[in-house]
């Protein structure tokens, strides 16, 4: 069963290989690596024919450069080794170019029956370049691969001297360019998707911060109105009187008291809000609600965050657990904070398989609590084993005061 502890990264952010760009690169790497290997049996006859008219060193040299890196590329892509895959893709493109360019050094000048084996695969080399290189370098690699392949093919075949080598080369470039452009756009689209996702996370965090600032600003406004301005008005009306001096001392004490305590809700009111939020999502949902200490008060903004996170967890369970799943919701207000658990016995899932664009669980549930001081969130799930979302918030001030009372 997969468990994401409170300190783990968020579901979609914690999996680096879930980035759209990386996934597209991996798919193209598998395609290119498998494509190279698939050509080997198809080119066997052409390889043998070409070897008869080249120096003994060139064929093993060219085959190693051409097909060696794609094998590494395929294995690295299948095993999720991105760095190795990146360099293997570049080596596959460069290796083909070097192999094709050095054919002239080894050729004996006699016509080669059929066709040169490397003439068939410059497009695959161009796709290898497109996986990790910029569009400019990928286009340059394509041209560098196509030109020697077409030129040598023209002069090495006895029946091709009537062909226009320039026209044939331009046709090859235009044909390969269609596939190369598609690959470049696909990789670039992955980058755009990743940037969009990052912006979405940033905007969600900014919205949460803005809400916190608005809440804090309202308390500052209240302090200014109730104490600072009233003290100044009293001083203007009464002058330097004893009562004004006392009021000024109290006001200064409040200004120097550090962070302003946010509005707090009684435990019963907080529980009523949490229950109401769950029932708005599912009116028939049974809720195990317990208040351990009626005397504590909880910050209103904390209750709002937990309320929203629990509601989203219930909503996710309804949508994804399956029609036959049952779920439990437990809300527990203790003397030190709030504990909330949403659990179902439904389909479950593999956290690493959550698509990068799915923000409900990552941001609206886990992210909310992990961004809250004192908040923790834990996800326990696996395919076929249900899902449990455990949320908690601990009031460090309440805990400190409880320890002090216990010590006395």
N, C-alpha and C positions, 0 to 999 in steps of 0.2 A: 504494500500500500504506500502510495506517495504521500509524503508529509512535507509541507512548507512551514518551517518554524517562523516565529515572529521576526527573526533577524534576517530571514531570507529575502531575496529581491522579489519584486512583484512578479506575478505569473508570467506576463508577457515581456516584461523588461528583463527578467532574470535569465532568459534564454537568449544568449547572444545570437545563436544561429537561427533564431526565428525572424531576424531582420529580413525584409523583402529582398534587398539587394543580395544578401548572402544566399538566400534560398534560390534566387534566379541564377546566380553564379554557379551554384552547386548543380542545378539541373542542366545548365549548358555544359558544364565540365563533364558530367556523366554522358551527355549526348555526344560531345566531341570525342571523348576517350573511347566510347563504344563504337563510334563511327570509324575512327582510325583502325581499330581492331577488326571491324567488319570488312574493311577493304582488303585486308591481308590475303584471304583466300581468293578473292576476286582478282587480285593483281598478281597472283603467283606466276602465271604464264608470262606476263609482261616483265616481271622482275627477272625471270630466267632469260628471256630474250634480250633484255637490256644488258644483263651481266656478260653476255657473250661478246659484246662490243665495247666494253669498258675495262679499265685496268682492274686487277684483282683486288686492290685495296678499296675501290670506291663503293662497291655494292654493300659490303658489311658496314662500311662507314656511313653511307647514306641511309641504310635501313635502321641503323642504331639511332641516328639523329632524328629520323622521321617518326619512328614508331616507339622508341624508348620513352620519351617524355609523356606521350599520351597514356601509356600503361600506368606510369606514376600518377598522372592526372586522374585517371579513372579510380584507382585505388584510394587516392587522397580524398576525392570527392565522396566516395562511398563511406569512408571512415571519418568524415567531417574534419579533416585537417586542412583548414583554409589556407594557411601560409604555404604549405607544400603544394597545394592545388594551384595557388596563384603563380608560383614560380614554374611549375610544370606546364601550365598553359602558355606562359611566355616562351618557355624552352621549346614547346611543340611548334610554335609559329617560327621561331628563329631557326630551329633545327631543320625544318622543311626548307626554308629559304637557303640555308647554307648547302644542304644536300642538292637542291636543284641548281644552284649557282655553280657548284664545283663539277657538275656533269661534264662540262666542256673540257676540264683538265684531264679527265679519264677516258673520254670517248676516243675510239680509234678512227673516226671519220667515215666509217662504213654505215650504210643505211641499216636501221633497226626495224625488223619486221613487226607489224602490228603498231603498237604505240609505246611511248616511254611511260613506265609505271607511275612516275611522279606527276605526269601530265594530268592524271585523273583526279587529284586531290588538293589542288591549291585552295579551293573553297573551304575545305575543312581546316586548313592551316589559318585561313583568314578568320574563321569563327573562333579558333583558339585564341587569336590575338584580341578579339572583341570581348572576351570574358573579363579581362582585367586591365587592358590598356585603354587609354583615352581614344575617342573617335578618330582623332588625327593620326595617332600612331597605328590604330587598327587599319585605317585606310591605307597608310603607307605600307604596312605589312602585306596587305592584300595585293597591292601593285607590285611589291618586291617578290611576291610568290608567283603571280600570274605571268609576269614578263619572261623570266627564264624558262618556265615550263612551256609556254607557247613558242618561244623562239627556238629552243632546242627541238621541240616536237616538229616544227616546220622543217628544220634542216636535217634532222636525223631520219625522217621517213622518205623513202625513195619516190613515193607517189604524191608528195605534198608540195613540190616546188611550184606548182601552178597556183597555189593558194596565196591570198594576200595576207601576209603575217600580221600587218597592222590591223586589218579588219577583224581577223580572228582574235587577236589580243583584246581589242576594244569590246568585242562581243563577250568574251570571257569575263572581262572586268564588269561590264554592265549586268551580266547574269548573276555573278557572285555578289555584286553590290546589293541586290535585293535582299538576300539572306543576311548579309552583313549589317545592313541598315536595320533590319528587324531585330537582330541580336543587340545592337547598340541601343536601340530604343527600349528594348525590354529591360536591359540593365539600368538604363537611366530612369525608367519608370519605377524600378525598385528603389532607387535613391530618393525619388520624389515621395514615394509612399512612406519611406522611413522618416523623411523630414516632416511630412504631414503628421505622422504619429507622434514624433517628438514635440511638435508644436501643440498638438492636442493635449499631451500630458502637461506641457508647460502652461497652457491656458487653463487647464483644470486646477493646477496648483495655484496659479495667479488668482483665479476666481475664489478659491478657498481663502487665500491670504487677504483678498479684498474684503470678503465677508468678515474675517477676523478684525481687519482694520476698521470697518464700519461699526462693528460692535464696540470696539474699544473707543472709537471716536464719540459714540453716543454717551458713553460713561464719562469721557473727558468733558463733553459739553455739559452734562449734568453737574459735574463738579464745579465747572466754571460758573454756571448759573446759580447753583445752590450755595456756594461758599465764597468764591472769589468776588463775583459781582455784588453779592449781597453784603459782603464785608466792606467793599469800596463805597457802596451806597450808605451803609451805616456810618462809615467814617465821615462821609460828606455831610450827613445830617447831624450827627452827635459830636463830631470832633474827636479829640484824643481822650475819650472817656475809658473808664475801666472795662465796661462791657465790650466796647469796640476792640480794646487790646486783647481781651480773652478770646473774642471771636477771631481776631487776626491770628492769634497763636494756634487755635484749632485748625484754621485754614492752612497755615504753613505746615502744620503737622501732616495734614492730609496730602498736601502737595509733595512733601518729602517722604511719604510712606512707600514709595516705589511703585511697582505695577498696580494698577487699580483692579480690585477684585471684580470679576465679571458677575453679572446677575446670577443668583443661585435659586434653584427650585427645590422645594421640599421633596423628600423622597417619594411621597405618594403622588405628587403632581408629575414628577419625572416618570414614574412607572405608568401612570395613566397615559402620558404622551407616547411612550414606547409601545404600549398595548394598542393604542389607537392607530399607530402607524402600521403595525402588522395587520390589523383587522381591515384597514383600508385596502391592503393588497389582497387579502383572502379573508372574507368575513367568517368563513367556517373553520379557520385555523385555531386549534387548541393551543393555548399559551400557558406554560408553567411559569407563573410570576410570583416572585418572593421578594419581600422587603425585610432585610435583616435588622435594620436600624432606622426607625421612623424619624429619629431626631436629626439625621444628617441632611445637608443641603448640597445639591450638585450644580455645577456651573451649567447655565442654560445652553451655552454654545456646545459643550461636550454632549449634553443630552441630544441636541439637534444632530450632531455628527453621528452618534451611535444609532439614533432613530433612522436616519437616512441609510446607513450601512446595513442595518438589520432588514429594512424594507427591501433593499436591492438584493440581499442574499435570499430572502424569501421569493422574490420575483424570479431570480435566476433558477431557483429550485423548481418552481412551477413550470418554467419554460423548458428546462433541460433534463429534469430527473426522469421524466417519462410518465405516461398517464396512470400507471398502476402504483406509483411510488407514494409512500407515506412520509410525512415530515413532522418533526417536533421543533418547537421554538421555546427556548428557556431564557427567561429574563430574571436576573438576580442582582438586586441592589444590596451591597454589603456595607459594612462600616468603613470600607476603604475605597469603594468605587462601584463600578458596574461590570457585570459579566453577562454576555449574551451568546447563545449557541443556537445555530440553525443547522439541523441535520436531516438528511433524508436517506432512504435505502434504495435510491433509484439507480440510474445508469452509471453515474460517476464519469470520470474522464481522466486522461493523462494531462497534467498541467503543462507539460512541455509542448503539447499539441494544440494549445489554444492559439488561434490566429492572432497575429500582431495587432490587427485593427479592433479586436474585441476588448473594449475598455470597461465593461460593466463590472466584472469581478476585480480586475486589477486596480482600477481607479476608484470606482464607486463603493467598493467594499473594503478590500485589503488596504488600498492606498489611503482611504479616509482615516482609518485607525492608526496606521503607521506614521502618518503625518501629524497626528495629535500627540502633544507631549503627555507621556504616561500611557499612551495607547499601544496595544499589541493586537496582532491578527494572525490567525493560524488557519491554514487550509489542509484538510486531510481528505484525500480522495484517490481513487484508482478505478479503471474501467470495470464496471459490474459490481463495485463494492460501495456505492453510495458516496455521498459528499457531506462533510461536516465543516462548517465555518464557525470558528470560535473567536469572539471579539471581547476585548476587555479594556477597561480604563481604570487606572489606579490614581487616586488623589494623594499625592505625596504629603501634602500638608495634613490631611486627615490621619494618615498613617503615622506621621511624626507625632501628632498630638496624642494619638492612642498609645504610642510607646511611652510618651512622657507620663500619661496618666497611669499606665501600668507600672512604671518605675516608681512612682510616688506611692 
